[in-house]
Amino acid sequence: MEDDIPVQGLTKEGEKSSYILMENLTDEDPHSLELYVELACNGLFGAGQGSMISPPDPDRKFTLYKAELVVFNRDVHELLIDFEILCDMAKLLGDENQRSYQALYTANKMVNACNVDDPSTFAEVHRLASDFLQQQNGESQHTVHAMGHCHIDTAWLWPYEETIRKCARSWVSALRLMEKNTSFIFTCSQAQQLEWVKSWYPGLYTQIQEYAEKGQFVIVGGTWVEMDGNLPSGESMVRQFLQGQRFFQQEFGKQCCEFWLPDTFGYSAQLPQIMQGCGITRFLTQKLSWNLVNEFPHHTFFWEGIDGSRVLSHFPPGNSYEMKCKVEELLNTVKNNKDKGRVNDSAFLFGFGDGGGGPTQDMLDRLQRVQDTDGLPRVKQSTPEIFFSMLEADTTMLCTWVGELFLELHNGSYTSQAKIKKGNRKCECILRSIEVVSSLASVQKNSFQYPSSQLQHLWRLLLLNQFHDVLPGTCIQSVVEDAAKYYEEIQSSGNDLLKEAIQCLLGGSVQETGKNINVLNTLSWERTEVISMPRLEGDEVLALVKVPSVGFATVTNPLVPPHPVMVTSQGDGSVVMENGILRVMFDSLGRMTSLSHLLYQRETIPEDCCGNQFVMFDDVPLYWDAWDVMDYHLETRKPVSQVLKSLEVVCPGGVRGSVRHSIRISDTSKIRQDIILDACCPYVKFKTEVEWHEAHRFLKVEFPTAVHSPNATYEIQFGHLQRPTHRNTSWDWARFEFASSKNTRCHC
């Protein structure tokens, strides 16, 4: 037999196929054979040692011991499915339900009537099962909307390039099932994955478009990838929908009406407004079923954002996007539903997921038998459009949840792989700056060509890296390395585009025109700040400048600060810094002992407390190492106070005052920090460098305040959100650690 079996649309020219695709036996060809082969990839993408989420073991090998040619007997297969469903109903419906006894006795009759040596008995045995399963439900029975699904993590325990192959293998299997099951409907999200298949497997992509036209291959979600729901900026979240909806419109002639995000680690309170602005009024996920402390009270409800925008939301009550169409799953879907009486329809996503695979023929055979069987919910193969339309038909009884959908688990994902978070934020900033400056240049200079295609390419790279196992840092090292390369490409190409736009806008040199310096401000408010300004002699000098919003200023003579910064060393090694707005005091360890607003004479640091206090905590979660941090870690607090270098003055004042100190974390880890106070600046800056060689430990920095309030206000995408500062209820203390603005982690 040849090493590879080529399948149209699955093998790119010059690429050796690493898998074999098998066609299922058809009833019309009883003499054909099906090859059962246990295939396993060697090494890199297998589960690691000791745990399914451990790093890959590069030395892991698999051996194929047996491959058999067998005759597939369709009649026997049908009987096995019949018998499985009857046995499950007998076991799971309960002793108080007479239907369970009927299932048991029917199964017993099947065993008695079946003679394995006489295939002619099989038809009668199948009829016994069919007679039982075709006994229909009443009109009030709950309806389960079954949708074929294949959640494929765009990267996780495998790199991006492997996901391309996963998509091809999974989706070609779905198409082959559609050929044999004309009622089979398959949902597919993430425009990025479809774009990959279009590029690498054009034949397969053409078939996908054909089945999409038939209504069997259904695109959902509306986003470029299934992104993280907390860490991207508001602009990035909008771009996820913009790029996704544009792709679906161009390639499939339609946009999505539902946001499809089954597996991310919490959901920003701003998402309903963003969804509404992108033409989406429906939302599906299931991840809050993972809550560690509180059980979320609804499965179907309205979700309201911070501006009052509402979207119809549904959590499949089966609490999974990987159903196998078993009787137990159908019963749990009805049993778990927290909105009984308010709604009578639920979604049911079936198929192997995470690593791909999707639905199987066995799953479809089970669904065919339980469509309308007394004792089970009514089941229909459906689409998101049909399902949500049924929910929208009567929403008068639905409850409303206001604010963020907080996942009480995976809090460690806010800071895991810090370099990914840093790369994401830097790239978000540079892409925004390019667009602002390019827009100004295109308006003022007719010769300037706005870099639309280049920006789309860079934005899509950034959006890809915001996938919910990449940006949170819950992926293997090779994915982190791939993400870092994309960040480097965005910054390198972005800097070139930005420089070109600035040169066109300002004319000539980017910064210097004779003795004048051009300073650009891309933000939407006027800024008076200290900058490092180049001089003709080649060195640099600090200068205070004022620049209008979204504009530039030509600086001939820097501003003179109304209140120069003063830095005063005290006899005990402490330092006082003032700039006319703030008065700040640091002890010899660099800890902030006082922070006063001079106008209001308000002290910010509580008595007997210090700001800028570095502390260490143990980091030993229950299981998910890159995902989780448990509340008990707060009991292991240990202040860092071993001095390497006491506080020293670096810049004595004028437009800037700064001091520097170093402290030791351990024998191998240390911190060096510059503390900066600029003229006219209402805040203190901290530039911190950490040499880190620790494992299963947290380093945090504390800034206690003298403000007493039951709530604190946090910046989120395009707005603000209040969270409690107390632990009155289990819902309050479950938020012991959460995402704040600029990817910082907070705890109370």
N, C-alpha and C positions, 0 to 999 in steps of 0.2 A: 504494500500500500504506500502511496506517496506520502511524504512528510506533511504536506499541506493540502487542504481541500479548498481551492479558491471559490469565493462567493462574490457575486457581482456587488460592487460598491464597498467591499470590506478590505480589499488589499490595495494599498497605494503602490504605484509602480516603483519597483526597486526595494520594497519593504517585504521582509520575510514574515509570513503570518506565524504567530506564536500560539495559535489555537485551532481547534477543529470544530466546525459547526455541523450538527447532525439534524437531519430532517426526521420528524416523527413519522412512524408508519401510518399509512392511510388504509381505510377499510377497503378501498378499491384495489389495493395491492397486497393481498394476504401473504404472498411469497417473499416479500421484501424483508430485509433484516435491519435491525437497528444496532448500532455499535455503541456499547457502553464502555467508556474509557475514563479511568480516574486520572485526571490531569492535575498537576500541581506545578506552579512556577517555582524555580529554584532560587531561594535566597532572599533577595533584597526586599520584596514586597510581602513576604509572609509575616505572620505575627512574631513578635519578639520572644525572648526567653522569659518564661515565668508569668507572662500576662499578655492579653490580647492588645493592650495599649502600650507595651514596651517598645523601645526602638527596634527596628528590624535587625535580625541576626544575619550578617552577610555570609556566614558559613553554614547556614541551614540548608540541608539538601533533602530532596524527596525522591523516592524510588517508585517506579511503576512496576508492580508485581504481577498484575493480571489484567488482561483485556479479553473480553468474551464476546462472541457473536451469539445473540439469542433471538428467538422468535417472539415477537411481541404479540400477545393474545389480547385483542381488544375486549372480548367478552369478559375475560377474567378481570381485566382492569376496571371495567364498569361495575362488576360485582364487588370488588374491593372498596370502591368509592361508596357504593350503596351501604355496605356493611359498616364502614367507618362512621358514616353519618348516623345510622341507627344506633350503634353502640354509644356514640357520644351523647345522643339525645337521651338514651336510657340512663346514662351515668349522671348527666348534668341538669336535667329538668327537675330532679328532686322527687323524693318519695311522695310528697303531697300532690304531685301532678300525675293524673292518670295517663297523660300522654307518654310519660316516660315508660310506664308499664307496657303500653301498646307498642312502643318502639322495641322494648326488650323481647316481647313475644313474637313480633314480626321478625326480628333478627334470629330468634330461635327457629322459627319456621324455615327461614332461608337455609340455615345449617342443615336441618333435617331433609330438606328437599334437594340439596346440592349433592351431586355425585361427580367427583373430580374425574372419574374414569369414563363418565358419560356426558360429553359436552352438550348433548341435546337437552339436558336438564337446566342449563344455564338460563335459557329464555324464561322459564317458569319462575326461577329464583329472582330474576330481575323484575318480573311482573309483580311479585309480592312486595318488593321494596317500592316500586313505582306507585302501586295502589296506596300505600301508606303515605308516601311523600307528597302525593297529589291531593291529599285532603287539605282544603284551603282554610285560610285564616278568616276572622271576622273583619268588618270594615274599620274597626278602631285600632287594628294592630299597627305597631310602630314600623316605619319604613326605613330600611337601611339602604343608603345609596352607595353601592360598591363602585370604586374607581380604581382601575389598574394604576399602579404607581411604582416608581423605581428611583427612590432617593439616591442620588450619587453625589457623595462629597467631592467637590471640585478638587480638593486636596485634603489629605488627612494622614493616613498611614502609608500613603503613596504620593508621588510627586504629580505635578500637572500632566506630564506627558503620559503617565499611565492612565489618567482619567480619560484621555482621548480614546484609548483602546477600550476602557470600561464602557463608555457611552456607545461605541460601535457594537460591541458584543451584546449589550443589554437591549439596545433598541432594535437590532436586527431580529432578536428573539421575539420582541413584542410584535414586530411586523409579521413574522411567520405565524404567530398565534392569531393575528387579525385575519390572515388568509383563511384559516380553518374555523374561526369563530367570528362571524360577521357582526355579532352584538358586542364584542369585546371592545371596551373603551380604555384608552391609556392616557394618563396625564403626564405632562413633561414640562418642567420649569427650567430656568437658567439659560438665558440667551447665549451666554459664553459657550456652553457645551454644544449647543446647536451650531454655533459659528465654527467651532473646531471640527465637527463632523462634516460640515459643508466644505471645509478646506481640505480635509484629509480623506474623506470617503464620499465623494460627490455622488456616486451611484446610490448609496444608501440614503443620502440626503434627498435625492429626487423622489425616492420611494416614500420617505417620511412626508414630504409635501403632498404627495398623492393621497396618502391616508389621512392627512390633516384636512384635505379638501372633502373627504368622505365623512369627516366628523368622528373618526375613530382615534386618531392621534391628536390629542387636545393640548394645546399650549396653555400654560398657566403661569401666574406669578408676576409678570410684568417687569422683572428686574434683571440686571445683567448677570448677577449671581445671587444665591441666597446668602446675603451678607450678614455680618454681625449687626445686632439691633441696638447697640448702645454706643460703640466707640467711633464710628465714622462721623464726620461733620455733617451739618445740615445740607450743605452744598453737595457732598458726596452722596447722601441718601437720595436727593433729588436726581442726581446723575444716574444712580442705579436704575431708577424708573425711566428716566429720559432715554438712556441707551437701550434698555430692555424693550420698552414699548416701541421705540423707533425700529429696532431690529424685527420685532414680531410683525409690525405693520408692513415693512418692506418685504419680508420673506413669506408671510402667511396671510397678508391682507387684512389683518385684524389686530386689535390691541386687547390686552387682558383686562378683565373687570374685577379680578380678585388678586390680592397679595398673598402669595403662597410661601410661607416661611416655617416649615415644620420643626426645624432643629437648630435654633439659635438660642443664645443664653440670656434672654431677657429682651424687653421691647420698650424703646423710648416713648415717653408720653407725647412726643411730637409726631409720631408716625401717622396717626389718623389724619392730621391736617395735610401732611405730605402726600398721603394716599389720595385724599380728596382732590388735591391740586393736580394730581397726575391721572385723574379719571378713574380711580379705583374706589369702590364703595364696599368691598367685601374682603374679609381677612380670614385665613385659615392657618392654624398652627396646633401643636399638641404638647410643646415642651414644658408648659407649666404643670403638667401632670408629674414632673420630676421634682416638684417642690419638696424640700427636706423637712419643713416645719409645718406650714399651713396648707390645707387642701383648698385649691381655688374653687370658689362656690358655683361656677357656671360652666356650661359647655356651649350654650348658644346665648349671645347677649350683644348689646351695643357697646362698643368701646369708644369713649369720648376723650379727645385730646385736650390740650391746654387752651385752645381757642374755641372749644365747643364743637369742633368737627366730630362727626360720629360715623363709624363704619360697622356694618353687621359682621360679627365675628363668630367663628365656630371652632371649637376644639373637638375633634372626633372622640367620642366617649370611650372608644376602645383603647385610648391612650397609646396609640402606636401608629406609625406610618408603614409598618411591615406586617400587615395581617396576612394570614395564610388561608383565610376563608373556612376556618374550623367552626364547629358548632359552639364551642366555648367562647370564641371571640364574638360571635353574633349575640350570644346571650349576655356577655359582659357589656356590649355596646348599649343594650337596653337597660341593664341593671345599673350601670355607672352613670347614666344620664342624669345630671343634676337639675335639668329643666323639664322634668316630667310634668305634663299638663300644660306647659307653655308651648312646647313644640313637639311634633310627632315624627320628625325626620332627623337622621344622623348620617354623617359621612363615614365611610369605611374604606381606608386606603390599603390595598392588598398588593403584595409583591415583595421580593427580597430587596433590601435597600442598604444604604450607607456605602457599601462597596459595589453596588449595582446588582444586576441579575434580573430583577423585575418579576412579573407574574409567571406562572407555569400553567400547563394544561390541567394538572391536578386541581389547582385552585379554581379554574374556570369550570371544571366538571362538578366541583362541590357547589359552586354558585348556581349552576343549572338545576341542581336537585332541590335547592332550598328557596327557590324564588317565592313560593307562596305555600308554605307547609305549616299546618296547624301545630302550634307549640313553639314555633320560632318566629322571629320578626319577619315581616315581608321584606324581600331583598330584590333590588333591581340594579342592573348595571346602568350607571348614570354618568352625567357630566357635571362639573362644577356649576355650569349655567343652570341646568335643570334643578340641581339641589338647592342652590341659593335662591332661585326663583320660588321654590316651594316654601322656604323660610320667609321670604319677603311677602308672601301672600297674606300672612297674618302675624304682625309683630307687636300687637297691642299688649301682649302679656310679658314681653321680654324686659329683662332688667338692664341697667346701664352700669358699666364700670368706668370710673373716671380716673385718669392719670396713667402712670406707667404700669406695665405688666412686668412685675419684678420676679425674676426667677430666684428662688431661695436655694441656690446651689451654684456651683461653678464661679464663685466670686473671685477665685484666683486668676481667672482669665483676663481680668482687667489689667494685669501687670506682667503676666508670663511673656517671655521673650520681648524685653523692653525695646530692643533695637527695631523690632517690627512696628511697635507703636510709634517710635520716634520717626522711622522712615515714612510711615503713613502720614503723620502730621506735617512733616517737612514737604512732602510731595503735594499734599492738599494746598499748602500755602503757595508753593511756587506755581502751580497750575492756575490758581486764582489770580496771582500777580500777572502771569502771562496774558490772561484774558482781559484783565483791566487795561493793561498798557497797550495791548494790541488793538483793543476797541478804541482807545484814545487816538492811537496812531492812524487807524483806518479812517477815522472821522476827519482828522486834520491833514492827512497826507493821502492824496488820491493814488499815489504810486505804491502805497503799502498794501501787500496782499495778506489778508487775515489768514493765519495758519490753521484752517479748519481741520484738514485731514490729519495733520501732525498732532493737534490737540486731542482729536478723537482717539487716536492710537494711544497716546499717553494716558488719557483718562481711563480707557478700557484696561490698561495694565494696572492702574491704581485700583479700579473697581474690582478686578480679579483678586488682588491681594486683600480685599476686604471680606473675602469669603469667611464664613463663621467658624472655620477651624484654622484659618491662617492669621488674620488680624488678632484674634485672641491668643495666639501662640500655642494652640493645642494640637500641633502637628509635629511630624518627625523632622529631624534636622535637615534632611535634603530639601524639604519644602521651605524651611527658613532660608536656606541658601538660595533657592530659586527666587523667593520673594525679595531678598536683598539685591539680587541682580536686576530685577525689575525696578526697584527703587533707584538704583544707580543709573539705569537708563533714563528714567523719568527726570532725575535731577540734572544729568548731563545734557540731554537733549533740551530740557526745559530751560536751563541757563542760556543755551545758545539762542533759543527763541526769544527769551526775555531781553537779552542783550541786543538782538537785532531790532526788536520793537522799540526799545529805549533810544537806540541810535537814530531810528527813523523819526521818533517823536521829538527828540531834543536837537537832532542834527549834530553831526560831528562826533566828538568824543562822548562816551557814556556819562562821564562824571565832570570832566574839567573843560572849561572854555576860558583860556587865558588864566586869569587869577580867580575866576569865579567858579563856584561849585554848584552843580545842579543836583538837587535832592528831591527824590520822588516819593510820594506817599500814596499807596494803593488802597488805604483803608478809607472808610466813609465818614471820618471825623478829622477835624483839624488836630495836628499833633505838634506839641512843643517838647522836643526831646534832645538829649545829648547824643551826638554821633561821633564816630571816629572819621575825621576829615583829612584827606590826603593833601600834601603841600608840594609845591614845585621842587623842593629840595629832596623829595623822595620819602621823607618820613611822614608821620601822621600826628594830628593834634586833635584833642577833644574840643567840641564846639557845641553850643546850644543853638538850635535852629527851630524855626516855626514853618510848617508846611501845610497848605490847605488840604481839605479832603479830596481824595481822588485827583490829585494834581501834583505839580512840582513847583519848587521855588529855587531861584538863583541866589545863592548865598555869597555876597561880597564880604560882608563883615558879620561874624557871628554875634548873636545876642549876648548882652550882659545880663546875667541872672539878677533878679531883684534881691534875692537872698542867696549869696554864695554858700556852698556846702562847707561846714566846719567839722573837722575830725579832731577830737581831743583825747589824748591818752591820759589815763588816770594812774595814780601811784600803785594801785593793786593789780595792774595789768588789764583792767577793763577799758573800754573805749566808748565815747559818746559821739554820735553823729547827728547833725542838725542841718536842715535846708530851708527853714522858714515855714515849712508845712508840718514836718515830722521831727520828733526828737527820739532817737533810738539809743539804747544802751546795751552793750554786749560785755559779758564777763570774759576772762582770759581763755575760756574753753570755746568761745564763739557762740555761747547761748544768749538769747535775747532776754534780758531781765526787765526791760521797760520799753514800751512803744506808746508814745503820746502824740495825739493830734493837738498841735499848738493853738489852733483857733478855738477849738471846743474844750481844751484842757481835759481831754478824756484819756485815761490810762486803759490800754487794751489788755495787757498781760496781768492775769490775776496774781494776787499776793502769794508768795512762796511757790510760784510756778515759773517756768522758763519756756520761751519759744525757741525754735531752731534746736530742739533737743532730739538728737539721734537716739533711737532705741532699737533693740534687737528682739525678735520673737522666734520661737520655734515654728517650723512649717512642716507638719506631719499630718496631711489630710487622711481621711479614712481610706480612700482608694484612688481617685482620679488626680494624679499628682500635678499635672500641668493645669488642671481645671479648677481645683478646689482649694479653699482655705477655710478651716473650721473655726467656729467661734471660740473654742477652747484655747486657741493660740494666744488670745489676748491675756490669758493668765500667766504667760511665760515672759512678760515684759522685763527687759534688762537694759537700763540706760547705758549708752556708750560715752565714756568719760576719760579714757586714757589719752593724754595729750602727746602728740608727736612734735608739734610746733605751736607755741602759744600765739595768741592774736598779735598781729603786727600791722602797722599802717602801710599800705601800698600807695595810695593816692591821698594826699593830705587835705584836699578840698578845692574850692573854686567851683567849677562846673560839675565836678564829680569827687566823691569821697569813697574810698574802698579800703577794706582790711582783709587779711588772709590768715587762715589757721589750718592746721592738720590734726586729725585725731586717728587713733588706732582702733580698728574693729577687732582684729585678732592678729596672730603672728604673721598672717599672709595677706590680710585685707586692711585697707586704710581709706580715709576720706581727706580730700583737700577741697577747701571751699573759699571762694571770694565772696564777700558781702559788699554790696554796692548801693550807695544812695546818690542819686543825681539831683541837680538843681531843678526846681519846678516839678518834681516828681512826687506823687502822693503815695508811693509804695517803695518798699525795699526789695532789691534784687539779690538772688542767691545763685551763684554759679558753682555747682557742685560736681566734682569728679570723684568717682568711687572706683578703687581697684578691688575687685570682688573675687574671692576664691572660697566661697562658702557653699555648702549644700544643705538643703532643707532648713534654711533660716531666712527670715525677713529682716530687711532694714527699712525703718520708717523714720519720719521726722515729724515731731509734734509741735503744734502752735496753739496752745490753749488760749482762750479769750475770756475777758471779763463780761462778755455779752450774755445775758440770760434770756433765753427765748425757747418756747416749746418746739419751734421749727427753725430750720435753716434753709436758705434759698440757694439753689444750685443752677448753674447754667447748663442748659441742654441745647439741642439743635434749634436755632431760631427762637429761643425763648428761655424761660426759667421754670423751675419746679421746686416746690417745698417738700422737704422730708423731715420726719420727727428727729429731735435731738435726745429723746428719752426712750425708755424701753417698757412702756406701760403694758403693751400687749405683745403677744407672740408675733404679730405682723410687724411691730416696731422693732423688736430685737432681732428678727430675722434679717433686717437690713444692717447688720453689724459692719458690712463692708460693701461699697457700691461705687459705681463710676460717676465721676464728676467731670467738669469741663477740662479740656486739654489732656484727657486720658489719665488724670490723677485719681488715685484711690483714696477714699475717705472711710473713716470709721468713727463711731461714737460710742 
